Amino acid sequence: MTSFSIQLTSVSDIKAFVDAASRLDCDVDVLCGRYLVDGKSIMGLFSIDLSEPIQVQVHGSQAQADIFMGAIQKFLVK
């Protein structure tokens, strides 16, 4: 499992994130406080507070995580 933080600020950011997550053959979880939602669910992402950075967990190989992080690089929090 690989964890990192991202910041999504617009509807188009959420759509791009879900599109990238949906291309993975593994689970992607998004954690916001005590809530955990499926990173492949656009409705799930709309149901959480996105005003602060959120934690992402990729439950796959390191190669899958690296490909995913490359696809969503502009959302990564340094």
Secondary structure as the mmCIF struct_conf table of DSSP 4:
data_model
#
loop_
_struct_conf.conf_type_id
_struct_conf.id
_struct_conf.beg_label_comp_id
_struct_conf.beg_label_asym_id
_struct_conf.beg_label_seq_id
_struct_conf.end_label_comp_id
_struct_conf.end_label_asym_id
_struct_conf.end_label_seq_id
STRN STRN1 THR A 2 ILE A 6
BEND BEND1 SER A 10 SER A 10
HELX_RH_AL_P HELX_RH_AL_P1 VAL A 11 SER A 22
TURN_TY1_P TURN_TY1_P1 ARG A 23 ARG A 23
BEND BEND2 LEU A 24 CYS A 26
STRN STRN2 ASP A 27 CYS A 32
TURN_TY1_P TURN_TY1_P2 GLY A 33 ARG A 34
STRN STRN3 TYR A 35 ASP A 38
TURN_TY1_P TURN_TY1_P3 GLY A 39 LYS A 40
HELX_RH_AL_P HELX_RH_AL_P2 ILE A 42 PHE A 46
TURN_TY1_P TURN_TY1_P4 SER A 47 SER A 47
BEND BEND3 ILE A 48 ILE A 48
BEND BEND4 SER A 51 GLU A 52
STRN STRN4 ILE A 54 HIS A 59
BEND BEND5 GLY A 60 GLY A 60
HELX_RH_AL_P HELX_RH_AL_P3 GLN A 62 ALA A 71
TURN_TY1_P TURN_TY1_P5 ILE A 72 ILE A 72
HELX_RH_3T_P HELX_RH_3T_P1 GLN A 73 PHE A 75
STRN STRN5 LEU A 76 LEU A 76
#
